Amino acid sequence: MLTKAQNKYIRSLSQQKYRKEHRAYVVEGDKVAGEWLDSKADIKMVVALPEWIVANSNKLAKHPQAELIGVELHQLEAVSGLQTPNNVLLVVGMEDKKLSLPVDEWCIAVENLQDPGNMGTIIRIADWFGIRHVVASPGSADFYNPKVIQAAMGGHLRVQLHEAELDVFLSATKMPVLAAVLGGDNVYELKGLDNGVILIGNESKGLSQGLIDKATHKITIPRKGGAESLNAAVSAGILCALLIQG
């Protein structure tokens, strides 16, 4: 059973300032939680229905340090960020190790991406294509927002996530920088690249001119229909499929 203090603590992690303060975030749902439990992540707390605990005893045994709390469904609903709570919720500690920015490989960089669903989907896309790095400008959706965690479907465990000033990062990198813009060069005609930064802009404003000016390639997915633009995450997925050759 959850105490009032535990209830308050878990609920507080829905807000970025408390995630930063406690260096922890929430993971929910059978499939996603299962991936975290199969990893070496720092699981601090497992809140779950009794039947789930019994069925997943092997996974739980990998994390003896985690506080295990059996609850009834209404208690899980009280701390869940999902509209329909699943059987389990984890509190996971953030890693403190310093990550190195990418060199001579593909990565995705996003400028002021606001929608958590888009951010999570881009992490999932990176995971699918074997891209090891996603770089986001300050002010983008928080990597550990619960909606980002849900949309990424375990991508956090395999993709290195960086917050960085993109103008500084792009000025320092020697990799090609491919800015996704309207009216750029046809991406289908771009050949010969085996690494680079795929640069995706804000959902409504696109990329700032300062970052576009730093790009070595300004690329466009050709439009044949009447849509004004593509969703940011959809664009990222199409560009990865076209640019990354296995």
Residue frames relative to the residue before (quaternion, step in Angstrom):
aa qw qx qy qz dx dy dz
M 1.0000 0.0000 0.0000 0.0000 0.00 0.00 0.00
L 0.4263 -0.7082 0.5061 0.2462 3.57 -0.95 0.86
T 0.3691 -0.6855 0.5758 0.2496 3.54 -1.07 0.74
K 0.6618 -0.4829 0.3727 0.4357 3.59 -1.25 0.21
A 0.6474 0.5243 -0.3199 0.4513 3.57 1.00 -0.81
Q 0.6554 0.4989 -0.3094 0.4753 3.59 0.97 -0.81
N 0.6182 0.5460 -0.3257 0.4621 3.55 1.03 -0.84
K 0.6816 0.4896 -0.2804 0.4659 3.57 0.86 -1.00
Y 0.6410 0.5367 -0.3159 0.4486 3.58 0.98 -0.88
I 0.6831 0.4776 -0.2976 0.4655 3.60 0.80 -0.96
R 0.6641 0.5044 -0.3111 0.4559 3.58 0.89 -0.89
S 0.6230 0.5601 -0.3451 0.4231 3.60 1.04 -0.73
L 0.6295 0.5721 -0.3346 0.4055 3.59 1.12 -0.62
S 0.4968 0.6182 -0.4432 0.4178 3.58 1.27 0.10
Q 0.6969 0.4247 -0.2593 0.5165 3.59 1.28 -0.30
Q 0.5663 -0.6507 0.3954 0.3155 3.54 -0.89 0.99
K 0.6574 0.5318 -0.3406 0.4110 3.61 0.85 -0.87
Y 0.6853 0.4553 -0.2941 0.4864 3.60 1.05 -0.68
R 0.5745 0.5480 -0.3890 0.4672 3.59 1.12 -0.50
K 0.6683 0.4854 -0.2988 0.4779 3.59 0.96 -0.83
E 0.6519 0.5284 -0.3161 0.4426 3.56 0.97 -0.85
H 0.7737 0.3483 -0.1731 0.5001 3.58 0.87 -0.97
R 0.3043 -0.7656 0.5038 0.2597 3.59 1.31 -0.24
A 0.6017 0.5260 -0.3521 0.4871 3.56 0.94 0.96
Y 0.0788 -0.7829 0.6161 0.0351 3.56 -1.26 0.48
V 0.4768 -0.6849 0.4931 0.2458 3.54 -1.33 0.38
V 0.0947 -0.7495 0.6537 0.0440 3.54 -1.12 0.83
E 0.0474 -0.8301 0.5554 -0.0110 3.59 -0.77 1.03
G 0.7238 0.4601 -0.3387 0.3869 3.52 -1.30 0.49
D 0.6406 -0.5815 0.3535 0.3558 3.54 -1.06 0.81
K 0.7316 0.4526 -0.2608 0.4381 3.58 0.63 -1.14
V 0.7070 0.4573 -0.2735 0.4650 3.56 0.77 -1.03
A 0.6504 0.5042 -0.3184 0.4705 3.59 0.92 -0.86
G 0.6123 0.5608 -0.3446 0.4379 3.57 1.05 -0.75
E 0.6418 0.5183 -0.3266 0.4613 3.60 1.01 -0.80
W 0.6566 0.5010 -0.3140 0.4684 3.58 0.95 -0.84
L 0.6754 0.4937 -0.3015 0.4574 3.58 0.95 -0.82
D 0.6513 0.4904 -0.3126 0.4875 3.59 1.18 -0.47
S 0.6368 0.5210 -0.3174 0.4715 3.58 1.29 -0.19
K 0.5592 -0.5830 0.4629 0.3648 3.54 -1.36 -0.17
A 0.2663 0.7919 -0.5062 0.2140 3.57 1.21 0.47
D 0.5075 -0.6403 0.4931 0.2988 3.54 -1.25 0.56
I 0.0628 -0.8131 0.5788 -0.0042 3.58 0.09 1.30
K 0.2002 -0.8166 0.5347 0.0845 3.56 -0.53 1.17
M 0.8121 0.0194 0.0430 0.5815 3.58 1.00 -0.77
V 0.1028 -0.7527 0.6476 0.0589 3.55 -1.11 0.80
V 0.0458 -0.7794 0.6247 -0.0139 3.55 -0.70 1.15
A 0.1860 0.8187 -0.5056 0.1989 3.58 -0.38 1.17
L 0.5801 -0.5484 0.4691 0.3778 3.51 -1.35 0.35
P 0.6236 -0.5840 0.3585 0.3763 3.62 -0.99 0.74
E 0.6665 0.5043 -0.3199 0.4463 3.59 0.91 -0.82
W 0.6165 0.5261 -0.3466 0.4722 3.59 1.11 -0.61
I 0.6286 0.5450 -0.3308 0.4455 3.57 0.98 -0.82
V 0.6591 0.5021 -0.3046 0.4697 3.58 0.92 -0.89
A 0.7046 0.4843 -0.2674 0.4445 3.59 0.89 -0.97
N 0.7758 0.3259 -0.1604 0.5160 3.60 1.14 -0.52
S 0.1975 0.8262 -0.5063 0.1485 3.56 1.15 0.61
N 0.6290 0.5474 -0.3449 0.4309 3.61 1.04 -0.70
K 0.6577 0.4931 -0.3078 0.4791 3.57 0.98 -0.82
L 0.6599 0.5192 -0.3053 0.4493 3.57 0.94 -0.86
A 0.6097 0.5782 -0.3467 0.4168 3.58 1.07 -0.69
K 0.6059 0.5663 -0.3531 0.4330 3.60 1.20 -0.43
H 0.7622 0.2953 -0.1549 0.5549 3.58 1.26 -0.34
P 0.0323 -0.8539 0.5194 0.0071 3.60 0.57 1.12
Q 0.6093 0.5715 -0.3509 0.4231 3.58 1.21 -0.45
A 0.5778 0.6183 -0.3740 0.3795 3.61 1.17 -0.48
E 0.4198 -0.6665 0.5555 0.2665 3.55 -1.07 0.79
L 0.1716 -0.8065 0.5632 0.0539 3.58 -0.62 1.15
I 0.0060 -0.8137 0.5778 -0.0636 3.55 -0.64 1.18
G 0.2201 -0.7681 0.5902 0.1152 3.56 -0.67 1.11
V 0.0253 -0.8168 0.5753 -0.0359 3.57 -0.86 0.96
E 0.4777 -0.6014 0.5418 0.3416 3.51 -1.35 0.18
L 0.6999 -0.4981 0.3052 0.4109 3.56 -1.22 0.48
H 0.6630 0.5132 -0.3319 0.4324 3.61 0.86 -0.83
Q 0.6319 0.5148 -0.3389 0.4698 3.61 1.12 -0.57
L 0.6314 0.5139 -0.3259 0.4806 3.56 1.06 -0.72
E 0.6279 0.5418 -0.3255 0.4542 3.57 1.01 -0.80
A 0.6451 0.5586 -0.3174 0.4137 3.58 1.05 -0.78
V 0.7669 0.3305 -0.1895 0.5164 3.61 1.10 -0.58
S 0.5440 0.6523 -0.3841 0.3619 3.57 1.25 -0.24
G 0.3328 -0.7238 0.5674 0.2083 3.53 -1.20 0.64
L 0.5671 0.5986 -0.3762 0.4226 3.57 1.30 -0.02
Q 0.5531 -0.5981 0.4568 0.3573 3.55 -1.13 0.59
T 0.7642 0.1357 -0.0802 0.6255 3.55 1.09 -0.75
P 0.2911 -0.7958 0.5001 0.1784 3.61 -0.06 1.23
N 0.3758 -0.7006 0.5651 0.2202 3.50 -1.14 0.76
N 0.7417 -0.4534 0.2854 0.4036 3.59 -1.20 -0.37
V 0.8128 0.1904 -0.0511 0.5481 3.57 1.19 -0.42
L 0.0828 -0.7533 0.6515 0.0344 3.52 -1.25 0.68
L 0.1494 -0.7836 0.5986 0.0736 3.56 -0.97 0.90
V 0.1933 -0.6937 0.6703 0.1794 3.52 -1.28 0.50
V 0.0859 -0.8241 0.5592 -0.0295 3.56 -0.61 1.22
G 0.4058 -0.7095 0.5251 0.2371 3.57 -0.99 0.86
M 0.4590 -0.6704 0.5098 0.2828 3.57 -1.05 0.77
E 0.4915 -0.6501 0.4944 0.3024 3.55 -1.11 0.72
D 0.3226 -0.7656 0.5309 0.1673 3.57 -1.03 0.80
K 0.4891 0.6878 -0.4373 0.3106 3.59 1.22 -0.22
K 0.4598 -0.6719 0.5121 0.2737 3.55 -1.12 0.75
L 0.2581 -0.7843 0.5508 0.1221 3.57 -0.79 1.04
S 0.3580 -0.7165 0.5585 0.2159 3.55 -1.11 0.73
L 0.4633 -0.6735 0.4996 0.2866 3.55 -0.93 0.89
P 0.6198 -0.6052 0.3551 0.3513 3.60 -1.10 0.67
V 0.0534 -0.7571 0.6509 0.0175 3.52 -1.25 0.70
D 0.8645 0.0140 -0.0258 0.5018 3.59 -0.90 0.96
E 0.6552 0.4103 -0.3542 0.5262 3.57 0.88 0.97
W 0.5940 -0.5511 0.4250 0.4034 3.56 -1.24 0.14
C 0.0971 0.7614 -0.6408 0.0163 3.54 -1.18 0.60
I 0.3356 -0.6980 0.5884 0.2322 3.55 -1.31 0.29
A 0.0657 -0.7771 0.6252 0.0311 3.57 -0.95 0.91
V 0.1206 -0.8058 0.5788 0.0342 3.58 -0.91 0.92
E 0.2327 -0.7747 0.5768 0.1137 3.54 -1.00 0.89
N 0.8591 -0.1115 0.0429 0.4976 3.57 -0.70 1.16
L 0.2027 0.7705 -0.5672 0.2085 3.58 0.91 0.90
Q 0.2316 -0.8482 0.4693 0.0822 3.56 -0.48 1.20
D 0.6993 0.4939 -0.2839 0.4318 3.58 0.96 -0.80
P 0.4353 -0.7160 0.4741 0.2702 3.63 -0.64 1.04
G 0.6139 0.5502 -0.3503 0.4446 3.58 1.07 -0.66
N 0.6458 0.5054 -0.3133 0.4790 3.57 1.01 -0.79
M 0.6511 0.5164 -0.3246 0.4517 3.57 0.92 -0.88
G 0.6752 0.4929 -0.2965 0.4617 3.58 0.88 -0.92
T 0.6490 0.5155 -0.3160 0.4616 3.56 1.01 -0.82
I 0.6408 0.5117 -0.3289 0.4683 3.60 1.00 -0.73
I 0.6180 0.5124 -0.3467 0.4851 3.61 1.03 -0.67
R 0.6537 0.5086 -0.3081 0.4681 3.58 0.99 -0.83
I 0.6239 0.5274 -0.3274 0.4747 3.59 1.04 -0.78
A 0.6375 0.5178 -0.3253 0.4686 3.58 0.93 -0.89
D 0.6463 0.5229 -0.3097 0.4614 3.57 0.95 -0.88
W 0.6537 0.5298 -0.3111 0.4418 3.59 0.93 -0.88
F 0.7650 0.3732 -0.1907 0.4890 3.56 0.90 -0.95
G 0.5338 -0.6589 0.3990 0.3488 3.59 1.23 0.18
I 0.3901 0.6926 -0.4998 0.3439 3.58 1.19 0.53
R 0.3032 -0.8208 0.4634 0.1402 3.56 -0.56 1.16
H 0.7826 0.2993 -0.1494 0.5250 3.60 1.20 -0.27
V 0.0192 -0.7225 0.6899 0.0400 3.53 -1.19 0.77
V 0.1276 -0.7896 0.5995 0.0291 3.55 -0.81 1.08
A 0.0587 -0.8104 0.5829 -0.0004 3.59 -0.80 0.99
S 0.4699 -0.6572 0.5095 0.2962 3.54 -1.07 0.75
P 0.5912 -0.5263 0.4494 0.4141 3.61 -1.17 0.42
G 0.7198 0.3957 -0.2997 0.4852 3.56 -0.93 0.83
S 0.5406 0.5776 -0.4129 0.4513 3.56 1.27 -0.10
A 0.6849 -0.4488 0.3605 0.4467 3.57 -1.28 0.23
D 0.5288 -0.6549 0.4475 0.3021 3.55 -0.97 0.92
F 0.5283 -0.6560 0.4435 0.3065 3.57 -0.86 0.96
Y 0.7682 0.3788 -0.1856 0.4816 3.59 1.07 -0.72
N 0.2857 0.7262 -0.5426 0.3108 3.54 1.23 0.51
P 0.5578 -0.6372 0.3981 0.3528 3.66 -0.81 0.87
K 0.6484 0.5100 -0.3295 0.4592 3.61 1.04 -0.68
V 0.6075 0.5251 -0.3487 0.4833 3.59 1.14 -0.59
I 0.6278 0.5379 -0.3281 0.4571 3.58 0.95 -0.90
Q 0.6732 0.5006 -0.3010 0.4535 3.59 0.87 -0.94
A 0.7077 0.4742 -0.2725 0.4471 3.58 0.83 -1.00
A 0.6663 0.5240 -0.3079 0.4321 3.60 1.06 -0.68
M 0.2186 -0.8393 0.4819 0.1243 3.60 1.26 -0.29
G 0.7959 -0.3131 0.1485 0.4965 3.57 0.79 1.03
G 0.4351 0.7272 -0.4442 0.2907 3.58 1.25 -0.09
H 0.5543 0.6222 -0.3865 0.3952 3.59 1.15 -0.55
L 0.6529 0.5412 -0.3123 0.4280 3.58 1.11 -0.62
R 0.7839 0.3284 -0.1496 0.5052 3.58 1.17 -0.48
V 0.7101 0.3980 -0.2449 0.5267 3.60 1.21 -0.37
Q 0.3541 -0.7205 0.5546 0.2189 3.57 -0.89 0.93
L 0.1858 -0.8101 0.5545 0.0431 3.54 -0.75 1.13
H 0.0633 -0.8186 0.5700 -0.0328 3.55 -0.68 1.16
E 0.1703 -0.7037 0.6711 0.1594 3.54 -1.19 0.62
A 0.1583 0.7952 -0.5631 0.1597 3.58 -0.68 1.06
E 0.5122 -0.5782 0.5251 0.3573 3.54 -1.26 0.46
L 0.3710 -0.7890 0.4409 0.2131 3.56 -0.33 1.24
D 0.6122 0.5435 -0.3783 0.4321 3.61 1.00 -0.60
V 0.6470 0.4986 -0.3165 0.4823 3.59 1.06 -0.73
F 0.6543 0.5209 -0.3040 0.4562 3.59 0.92 -0.94
L 0.7085 0.4599 -0.2707 0.4619 3.58 0.83 -0.96
S 0.6228 0.5351 -0.3426 0.4566 3.59 1.09 -0.62
A 0.7127 0.4655 -0.2498 0.4615 3.56 1.11 -0.75
T 0.6452 0.5598 -0.3401 0.3932 3.60 1.05 -0.66
K 0.3246 -0.7273 0.5716 0.1971 3.54 -1.19 0.63
M 0.5033 0.6534 -0.4196 0.3791 3.57 1.30 0.00
P 0.5843 -0.5302 0.4565 0.4112 3.60 -1.20 0.34
V 0.2004 -0.7587 0.6093 0.1139 3.57 -1.11 0.72
L 0.1105 -0.8173 0.5655 0.0043 3.56 -0.53 1.24
A 0.1432 -0.8169 0.5573 0.0390 3.55 -0.29 1.30
A 0.3095 -0.7427 0.5675 0.1749 3.57 -0.78 1.08
V 0.1441 0.7917 -0.5700 0.1663 3.57 -0.43 1.27
L 0.5056 -0.5783 0.5212 0.3719 3.54 -1.32 0.15
G 0.8150 0.2656 -0.1853 0.4806 3.56 -0.97 0.79
G 0.4687 0.6629 -0.4560 0.3646 3.56 1.22 0.41
D 0.7126 -0.4063 0.3310 0.4666 3.56 -1.28 -0.32
N 0.5846 -0.5927 0.4315 0.3474 3.56 -1.12 0.72
V 0.4035 -0.7475 0.4724 0.2354 3.59 -0.52 1.14
Y 0.5889 0.5869 -0.3689 0.4155 3.61 1.14 -0.55
E 0.7025 0.4617 -0.2611 0.4745 3.57 1.17 -0.51
L 0.5339 0.6275 -0.4032 0.3983 3.57 1.30 -0.05
K 0.0076 0.8209 -0.5679 0.0593 3.59 -0.63 1.09
G 0.7941 0.4390 -0.2373 0.3468 3.49 -1.40 0.14
L 0.5751 0.5748 -0.4021 0.4209 3.62 1.17 0.23
D 0.0998 -0.8001 0.5874 0.0696 3.56 -0.97 0.81
N 0.7661 0.1126 -0.1512 0.6145 3.58 1.30 0.31
G 0.2531 0.7782 -0.5524 0.1586 3.56 -1.24 0.24
V 0.4555 -0.6402 0.5487 0.2856 3.50 -1.40 0.19
I 0.1984 -0.7558 0.6156 0.1020 3.58 -0.71 1.11
L 0.1449 -0.8434 0.5172 0.0103 3.54 -0.32 1.33
I 0.0622 -0.8083 0.5842 -0.0387 3.56 -0.60 1.25
G 0.3124 -0.7995 0.4920 0.1456 3.57 -0.88 0.96
N 0.7550 -0.3608 0.3188 0.4452 3.49 -1.44 -0.13
E 0.6328 -0.5925 0.3528 0.3522 3.56 -1.05 0.82
S 0.7957 0.2914 -0.1593 0.5066 3.61 0.90 -0.82
K 0.7650 0.3817 -0.1937 0.4812 3.59 1.03 -0.75
G 0.3940 -0.7115 0.4920 0.3106 3.58 1.18 -0.36
L 0.7295 -0.3943 0.3171 0.4602 3.56 -1.21 -0.57
S 0.5024 -0.6243 0.5002 0.3280 3.55 -1.13 0.64
Q 0.6124 -0.5768 0.3894 0.3749 3.56 -1.13 0.62
G 0.6067 0.5804 -0.3571 0.4094 3.57 1.05 -0.72
L 0.6892 0.4482 -0.2803 0.4955 3.59 0.99 -0.79
I 0.5996 0.5505 -0.3644 0.4524 3.59 1.03 -0.71
D 0.6565 0.5274 -0.3108 0.4406 3.57 0.99 -0.84
K 0.6658 0.4933 -0.3037 0.4703 3.59 1.16 -0.48
A 0.5352 0.6513 -0.3992 0.3605 3.59 1.24 -0.25
T 0.3744 -0.6979 0.5622 0.2381 3.55 -1.15 0.68
H 0.7701 0.1411 -0.0800 0.6170 3.58 1.26 -0.47
K 0.1452 -0.7449 0.6444 0.0937 3.55 -0.98 0.89
I 0.0288 -0.8544 0.5150 -0.0636 3.55 -0.33 1.28
T 0.1414 -0.7747 0.6146 0.0453 3.53 -1.24 0.67
I 0.3464 -0.6579 0.6218 0.2460 3.54 -1.19 0.65
P 0.4221 -0.7413 0.4456 0.2716 3.63 -0.39 1.13
R 0.2939 -0.7527 0.5703 0.1477 3.54 -1.05 0.88
K 0.1353 -0.7913 0.5920 0.0711 3.55 -0.96 0.90
G 0.7150 0.4178 -0.2416 0.5059 3.57 1.20 -0.49
G 0.6894 -0.5238 0.3453 0.3620 3.52 -1.26 -0.40
A 0.4229 0.7141 -0.4722 0.2971 3.61 1.23 -0.02
E 0.4978 -0.6768 0.4602 0.2870 3.56 -0.97 0.90
S 0.8036 -0.0779 0.0991 0.5817 3.59 0.98 -0.82
L 0.4350 -0.6596 0.5389 0.2920 3.54 -1.37 0.08
N 0.5841 -0.5425 0.4720 0.3766 3.54 -1.22 0.54
A 0.5970 -0.6127 0.3832 0.3483 3.59 -1.01 0.85
A 0.6949 0.4637 -0.2867 0.4690 3.59 0.85 -0.91
V 0.6103 0.5349 -0.3505 0.4676 3.60 1.05 -0.70
S 0.6375 0.5243 -0.3218 0.4638 3.58 0.95 -0.86
A 0.6498 0.5212 -0.3171 0.4533 3.57 0.91 -0.91
G 0.6637 0.5152 -0.3064 0.4474 3.57 0.95 -0.87
I 0.6626 0.4996 -0.3071 0.4659 3.58 0.93 -0.91
L 0.6655 0.5079 -0.3079 0.4519 3.58 0.91 -0.90
C 0.6375 0.5104 -0.3365 0.4689 3.59 0.98 -0.77
A 0.6555 0.5180 -0.3189 0.4475 3.60 0.93 -0.86
L 0.7087 0.4603 -0.2618 0.4661 3.58 1.01 -0.78
L 0.7543 0.4367 -0.2138 0.4412 3.58 0.98 -0.82
I 0.7403 0.4049 -0.2290 0.4853 3.58 0.98 -0.78
Q 0.1512 -0.8356 0.5274 0.0278 3.54 -0.41 1.26
G 0.7684 -0.3956 0.2085 0.4578 3.58 0.55 1.20
